[in-house]
Amino acid sequence: MAKRRTPLSVVLLAVLAAAILTVVGPSPATAGTVSTAVATTGFRFVDITGSGGVVLKANVIAPSAAGRYPAIVFPASWGLNDLEYIAQANTLAGRGYVVVSYTPRGWWSSGGEIDTAGPKDMADLSAVIDWTIANTAADPARIGAAGISYGAGISLLGSAFDRRIRAVVMMSGWTDLVYSLYGDQTRHQQSAGLLQLAAALLGNAGPDLTGKLDDFNANRNVAQIMAWAGVRSAATYLDAINANRPAVLIANSWGDSIFPPNQLVDFYGRLAGPKRLELRPGDHAIAELTGVIGLPNDVWSSAYRWFDQYLAGVDTGIGAEPRCS
């Protein structure tokens, strides 16, 4: 059965989130970005119906004044839930964005089985966008998606399937899951081991993911695993992404041992729309980590500028800067 978020865990996570927002507050504005803080609604929990009737647990925070606003959707990382981005959601809402964060299917209190950024996750992301447009002050023409690791991969993949996603910020994500698992013709067992452990503890893996991980660990049915991973790779849908032309910011670490950056560089070189690639020292999800708890952070500062430029219509100068850093 799926792991359910107990009332106690909700309380503890909410207390932590409140403490972060009280102590840290919105991150300071950076040069060339929106600097006037706006009043917000405060966050509230919501249920969103995803593909096949699966209930996705989510939260929303938005500007409180009347009007239409750009919106950002955050799918949670592997093993985490919709409270992961609460500090950044608070900051972004204060900058004039509707922000909806959700727990992907199979994790915590969300229903269904883990789809590992597969077709059901893509349909869920579109359902979350549908809900956001129908139930908030989101401007349908100014929708963004962002996340770390698993949420990053879902966000970028989603831009191939949903033309409404006009800007993506992918932090410590992947573009080629086949390479992540079998790069240089070597099984990357660390990656699979961490995925399996988190799924066992916090999610509902189901027979699909369980079977693929068992096969991977036993080094069997490699062709089937590669085909499964290919369906979950943005590189497979590059033509569709280029046709939709979202503005894509890719931020990763040089030493990422889960999603090695070589795959990102190749994908980035073939990406046709507005794009930027930022690589920093560190391992997986380290560069952006302090920003998750609301501390000033270079990766998140770039995310603000990216969304301001391509969703809010503010010239932050990032579009004219060198596209790789």
Secondary structure by P-SEA (a helix, b strand, c coil): ccccccaaaaaaaaaaaaaaaaaccccccccccccbbbbcccbbbbbbbcccbbbbbbbbbbcccbbbbbbbbbbbccccccccaaaaaaaaaaaccbbbbbbcccccccccccccccaaaaaaaaaaaaaaaacccccccbbbbbbcaaaaaaaaaaaaccccccbbbbcccccccccccccccccaaaaaaaaaaaaaccccccaaaaaaaaaaaaccaaaaaaaaaaaaccccaaaaaaaaccbbbbbbbcccccccaaaaaaaaaaccccbbbbbbcccccccccccccccccaaaaaaaaaaaacccccccccccccccc
